[in-house]
């Protein structure tokens, strides 16, 4: 059962896209990825199941991008360019949501974020998903 604490409102930078997200595992699913696209994008993500993302405003402002196998669809605002979420390649029933788009949250609120090995993707290798490392944020005094 998902608690109200797992329901978050969010938006892109310009506010054209507004969404409501129900996180399937709260923030325990937080991660980054080393694949070519995620590496360049640099977002910290959390997971929502299919149906766990409601676009409240700006569906017409969302555009998407697919690469490599084309199975993962990455959504971003066509006005400000901010990545909001994507359908995952390894599990099409899950969406990854950009933590920075959730109201009142920042990627820097999490002192450690697991980094998953997207270069050696489980769908390519047949092996279980591997953690490649940990991203740490240590605030300056």
C-alpha positions as CSV (number, residue, x, y, z in Angstrom):
1,X,0.0,0.0,0.0
2,X,1.3,3.4,-0.9
3,X,1.1,6.1,1.7
4,X,0.3,9.8,1.2
5,X,3.9,10.5,2.0
6,X,4.8,8.9,-1.3
7,X,2.6,11.3,-3.4
8,X,4.5,14.3,-4.6
9,X,3.7,17.3,-6.9
10,X,6.2,18.6,-9.3
11,X,6.9,20.6,-12.4
12,X,9.5,21.5,-15.0
13,X,11.6,24.6,-14.6
14,X,9.3,27.0,-16.5
15,X,6.1,25.5,-14.9
16,X,4.5,24.5,-18.3
17,X,4.5,20.8,-17.2
18,X,3.0,20.0,-13.9
19,X,2.7,16.5,-12.5
20,X,1.7,14.3,-9.6
21,X,3.8,11.3,-8.8
22,X,3.1,8.3,-6.6
23,X,6.5,6.8,-5.7
24,X,6.2,3.0,-5.5
25,X,9.0,2.6,-3.0
26,X,9.3,6.1,-1.5
27,X,12.9,7.3,-1.8
28,X,14.5,3.9,-1.3
29,X,14.5,3.5,-5.1
30,X,16.7,6.6,-5.6
31,X,19.5,6.2,-8.1
32,X,21.6,7.6,-11.0
33,X,22.7,5.7,-14.0
34,X,26.0,5.4,-16.1
35,X,24.4,4.9,-19.5
36,X,25.4,7.4,-22.2
37,X,22.2,9.4,-21.9
38,X,21.9,9.5,-18.1
39,X,25.6,10.2,-17.8
40,X,25.1,13.4,-19.8
41,X,21.8,14.3,-18.3
42,X,23.0,13.9,-14.7
43,X,19.6,13.5,-13.0
44,X,18.9,11.7,-9.7
45,X,15.8,9.6,-10.1
46,X,13.2,7.7,-8.1
47,X,10.7,5.1,-9.3
48,X,6.9,5.2,-9.9
49,X,4.9,2.4,-11.3
50,X,2.8,2.7,-14.5
51,X,-0.2,4.8,-13.6
52,X,1.9,6.5,-10.8
53,X,2.5,9.6,-12.9
54,X,-0.3,12.0,-13.7
55,X,0.4,14.9,-16.0
56,X,-1.8,17.6,-14.5
57,X,-0.9,20.3,-17.0
58,X,1.3,20.7,-20.1
59,X,0.9,17.3,-21.9
60,X,1.2,19.3,-25.1
61,X,4.5,20.8,-23.9
62,X,6.1,17.4,-23.3
63,X,8.3,15.9,-25.9
64,X,10.2,12.7,-25.8
65,X,13.5,11.1,-26.9
66,X,14.4,7.4,-27.6
67,X,17.8,6.0,-28.4
68,X,19.7,2.7,-28.7
69,X,16.9,0.0,-28.6
70,X,14.1,2.7,-28.4
71,X,12.4,0.9,-25.6
72,X,13.0,3.7,-23.0
73,X,11.1,6.9,-23.6
74,X,12.5,10.0,-22.0
75,X,10.2,12.9,-21.5
76,X,11.2,16.6,-21.2
77,X,9.6,20.0,-21.5
78,X,9.8,21.4,-25.0
79,X,9.9,25.0,-23.6
80,X,12.6,24.9,-20.9
81,X,14.2,21.5,-21.8
82,X,14.0,20.0,-18.3
83,X,13.8,16.2,-18.2
84,X,10.8,15.2,-16.0
85,X,10.7,11.4,-16.3
86,X,11.2,8.3,-18.4
87,X,9.8,4.8,-18.9
88,X,12.5,2.4,-18.0
89,X,14.1,0.0,-20.4
90,X,14.7,-2.8,-17.9
91,X,11.2,-2.7,-16.5
92,X,8.5,-1.2,-18.8
93,X,6.1,-1.1,-15.8
94,X,8.3,1.5,-14.0
95,X,9.0,5.2,-14.7
96,X,12.0,7.0,-13.3
97,X,11.2,10.5,-12.1
98,X,13.7,13.4,-11.9
99,X,13.9,14.2,-8.1
100,X,14.8,17.8,-8.9
101,X,11.3,18.3,-10.5
102,X,9.5,17.3,-7.2
103,X,8.4,20.3,-5.2
104,X,10.5,21.0,-2.1
105,X,13.2,18.4,-3.1
106,X,16.7,18.6,-4.4
107,X,19.2,15.9,-5.5
108,X,21.4,17.4,-2.8
109,X,18.9,16.4,-0.1
110,X,20.4,12.8,-0.4
111,X,23.9,12.4,1.0
112,X,24.4,9.1,-0.9
113,X,22.9,8.0,-4.2
114,X,23.5,4.6,-5.7
115,X,24.8,4.7,-9.3
116,X,23.6,1.8,-11.4
117,X,25.7,0.3,-14.2
118,X,23.7,1.4,-17.3
119,X,26.7,0.9,-19.6
120,X,26.5,-2.8,-19.0
121,X,22.7,-2.9,-19.1
122,X,21.0,-6.0,-17.8
123,X,18.9,-6.3,-21.0
124,X,22.2,-6.5,-23.0
125,X,24.2,-8.7,-20.7
126,X,21.5,-11.0,-19.2
127,X,23.1,-10.4,-15.8
128,X,21.4,-8.8,-12.8
129,X,21.6,-5.0,-12.6
130,X,24.9,-4.0,-11.0
131,X,25.7,-1.0,-8.8
132,X,28.6,0.8,-10.3
133,X,29.3,3.1,-7.4
134,X,27.9,5.7,-5.1
135,X,27.5,9.4,-5.6
136,X,28.1,11.3,-2.4
137,X,27.2,14.9,-1.5
138,X,29.2,16.4,1.3
139,X,28.1,19.9,2.1
140,X,30.8,22.5,2.8
141,X,30.8,23.9,6.3
